[in-house]
Amino acid sequence: METNKEDFILKKIRHYQGTVEDYATFWERKISQGYSEESEETKSLKQKNDDLNRSYRIIPVSKD
């Protein structure tokens, strides 16, 4: 009885490990497609935003 229960749990773990990996590859593919479908205006706005963010120095805040 214990081995059947353990086998079921192992099967579930393997199933979820496989689906997590599939989701990761799915989103990597979606993101790469999104980059190729961006318009020139969107790319220039992103570039301006990145330049603006680089011009400021970020100071970490610590909790007292």
N, CA, C and O of each residue as an XYZ file, in Angstrom:
256
protein
N       0.821     -1.196      0.000
C       0.000      0.000      0.000
C       0.869      1.266      0.000
O       0.557      2.230     -0.699
N       1.929      1.264      0.761
C       2.810      2.431      0.843
C       3.508      2.698     -0.496
O       3.664      3.854     -0.888
N       3.926      1.645     -1.196
C       4.648      1.855     -2.454
C       3.751      2.471     -3.524
O       4.213      3.287     -4.322
N       2.463      2.086     -3.551
C       1.543      2.675     -4.516
C       1.366      4.166     -4.262
O       1.330      4.970     -5.194
N       1.256      4.521     -2.982
C       1.101      5.928     -2.625
C       2.357      6.706     -2.998
O       2.275      7.817     -3.522
N       3.512      6.121     -2.728
C       4.778      6.777     -3.053
C       4.937      6.919     -4.563
O       5.384      7.962     -5.040
N       4.579      5.897     -5.312
C       4.666      5.976     -6.768
C       3.773      7.092     -7.305
O       4.166      7.812     -8.223
N       2.577      7.239     -6.740
C       1.662      8.285     -7.165
C       2.282      9.659     -6.916
O       2.208     10.542     -7.771
N       2.885      9.836     -5.759
C       3.516     11.116     -5.427
C       4.677     11.392     -6.372
O       4.829     12.515     -6.852
N       5.494     10.385     -6.642
C       6.614     10.568     -7.562
C       6.130     10.916     -8.970
O       6.725     11.750     -9.653
N       5.050     10.269     -9.394
C       4.490     10.581    -10.711
C       4.023     12.034    -10.763
O       4.246     12.725    -11.757
N       3.373     12.498     -9.692
C       2.913     13.884     -9.636
C       4.099     14.850     -9.683
O       4.051     15.857    -10.389
N       5.157     14.545     -8.935
C       6.343     15.406     -8.928
C       6.941     15.478    -10.325
O       7.271     16.566    -10.798
N       7.084     14.350    -10.986
C       7.639     14.334    -12.349
C       6.754     15.113    -13.303
O       7.248     15.825    -14.177
N       5.436     14.977    -13.134
C       4.495     15.699    -13.992
C       4.680     17.204    -13.829
O       4.771     17.931    -14.819
N       4.736     17.667    -12.597
C       4.880     19.112    -12.367
C       6.236     19.624    -12.801
O       6.338     20.747    -13.294
N       7.279     18.831    -12.632
C       8.602     19.246    -13.105
C       8.583     19.414    -14.620
O       9.172     20.360    -15.144
N       7.931     18.531    -15.311
C       7.828     18.625    -16.761
C       7.034     19.827    -17.200
O       7.419     20.504    -18.153
N       5.926     20.114    -16.526
C       5.110     21.260    -16.924
C       5.816     22.569    -16.630
O       5.674     23.522    -17.397
N       6.569     22.647    -15.548
C       7.295     23.882    -15.247
C       8.320     24.153    -16.341
O       8.463     25.289    -16.795
N       9.016     23.136    -16.756
C      10.000     23.293    -17.827
C       9.308     23.720    -19.121
O       9.827     24.562    -19.855
N       8.146     23.145    -19.398
C       7.411     23.516    -20.604
C       6.964     24.967    -20.541
O       7.031     25.675    -21.545
N       6.513     25.418    -19.387
C       6.110     26.812    -19.252
C       7.286     27.745    -19.474
O       7.136     28.796    -20.096
N       8.453     27.373    -18.973
C       9.643     28.214    -19.145
C       9.981     28.353    -20.625
O      10.231     29.461    -21.101
N       9.992     27.253    -21.348
C      10.312     27.328    -22.778
C       9.216     28.069    -23.541
O       9.504     28.791    -24.497
N       7.959     27.894    -23.123
C       6.843     28.586    -23.755
C       7.022     30.098    -23.639
O       6.880     30.814    -24.631
N       7.332     30.591    -22.440
C       7.464     32.036    -22.244
C       8.718     32.579    -22.901
O       8.712     33.714    -23.378
N       9.788     31.807    -22.942
C      10.984     32.266    -23.659
C      10.664     32.462    -25.141
O      11.101     33.436    -25.754
N       9.904     31.535    -25.707
C       9.508     31.650    -27.112
C       8.594     32.856    -27.318
O       8.759     33.602    -28.283
N       7.623     33.051    -26.406
C       6.699     34.176    -26.513
C       7.438     35.506    -26.418
O       7.146     36.437    -27.168
N       8.392     35.595    -25.499
C       9.147     36.839    -25.324
C       9.977     37.140    -26.562
O      10.042     38.287    -27.005
N      10.611     36.114    -27.123
C      11.414     36.345    -28.327
C      10.529     36.772    -29.498
O      10.940     37.601    -30.310
N       9.327     36.219    -29.595
C       8.395     36.646    -30.643
C       7.963     38.084    -30.415
O       7.808     38.848    -31.368
N       7.768     38.453    -29.169
C       7.344     39.810    -28.840
C       8.387     40.832    -29.238
O       8.046     41.914    -29.716
N       9.674     40.497    -29.044
C      10.730     41.423    -29.425
C      10.758     41.637    -30.930
O      11.002     42.752    -31.391
N      10.515     40.598    -31.690
C      10.575     40.735    -33.138
C       9.362     41.495    -33.685
O       9.429     42.060    -34.776
N       8.247     41.513    -32.930
C       7.032     42.166    -33.408
C       6.915     43.620    -32.941
O       5.927     44.284    -33.255
N       7.911     44.129    -32.192
C       7.837     45.506    -31.704
C       8.010     46.504    -32.842
O       8.778     46.282    -33.778
N       7.286     47.593    -32.737
C       7.431     48.642    -33.749
C       8.657     49.488    -33.424
O       9.201     49.428    -32.321
N       9.074     50.269    -34.398
C      10.245     51.145    -34.207
C       9.965     52.195    -33.133
O      10.860     52.559    -32.370
N       8.738     52.675    -33.074
C       8.372     53.676    -32.067
C       8.503     53.106    -30.654
O       9.001     53.773    -29.747
N       8.050     51.868    -30.482
C       8.156     51.215    -29.175
C       9.616     51.016    -28.800
O       9.994     51.236    -27.649
N      10.439     50.603    -29.755
C      11.858     50.400    -29.483
C      12.535     51.709    -29.083
O      13.360     51.726    -28.170
N      12.188     52.817    -29.769
C      12.807     54.099    -29.431
C      12.357     54.581    -28.055
O      13.151     55.157    -27.311
N      11.084     54.351    -27.710
C      10.602     54.734    -26.383
C      11.299     53.925    -25.288
O      11.650     54.462    -24.237
N      11.496     52.641    -25.539
C      12.223     51.804    -24.571
C      13.650     52.295    -24.400
O      14.171     52.329    -23.286
N      14.276     52.672    -25.494
C      15.652     53.163    -25.443
C      15.727     54.455    -24.638
O      16.627     54.625    -23.815
N      14.782     55.370    -24.875
C      14.745     56.622    -24.119
C      14.524     56.366    -22.635
O      15.143     57.009    -21.787
N      13.642     55.428    -22.328
C      13.369     55.081    -20.940
C      14.607     54.487    -20.266
O      14.925     54.833    -19.128
N      15.299     53.599    -20.966
C      16.526     53.009    -20.428
C      17.594     54.080    -20.196
O      18.284     54.055    -19.177
N      17.733     55.017    -21.134
C      18.700     56.097    -20.971
C      18.352     56.968    -19.770
O      19.234     57.391    -19.023
N      17.072     57.232    -19.592
C      16.628     58.043    -18.469
C      16.910     57.328    -17.144
O      17.351     57.947    -16.176
N      16.651     56.032    -17.115
C      16.907     55.261    -15.891
C      18.396     55.204    -15.574
O      18.769     55.177    -14.401
N      19.244     55.184    -16.579
C      20.687     55.137    -16.348
C      21.219     56.465    -15.823
O      22.254     56.495    -15.158
N      20.525     57.562    -16.110
C      21.030     58.869    -15.714
C      20.840     59.145    -14.222
O      21.404     60.107    -13.700
N      20.068     58.330    -13.539
C      19.870     58.502    -12.101
C      20.629     57.430    -11.336
O      20.730     56.281    -11.766
N      21.159     57.837    -10.194
C      21.863     56.893     -9.334
C      20.860     56.357     -8.324
O      20.207     57.138     -7.631
N      20.729     55.049     -8.229
C      19.771     54.424     -7.318
C      20.483     54.154     -6.010
O      21.508     53.473     -5.973
N      19.918     54.704     -4.918
C      20.491     54.524     -3.590
C      19.601     53.557     -2.815
O      18.417     53.832     -2.620
N      20.147     52.440     -2.378
C      19.318     51.489     -1.616
C      18.920     52.086     -0.253
O      19.708     52.781      0.389
N      17.716     51.806      0.158
C      17.212     52.321      1.423
C      17.176     51.184      2.426
O      16.665     50.100      2.148
N      17.731     51.455      3.601
C      17.722     50.430      4.640
C      16.709     50.812      5.705
O      16.504     51.994      5.980
N      16.084     49.824      6.297
C      15.065     50.051      7.300
C      15.745     50.206      8.663
O      16.527     49.345      9.065
N      15.453     51.290      9.367
C      16.077     51.521     10.678
C      15.245     50.957     11.806
O      15.628     51.067     12.970
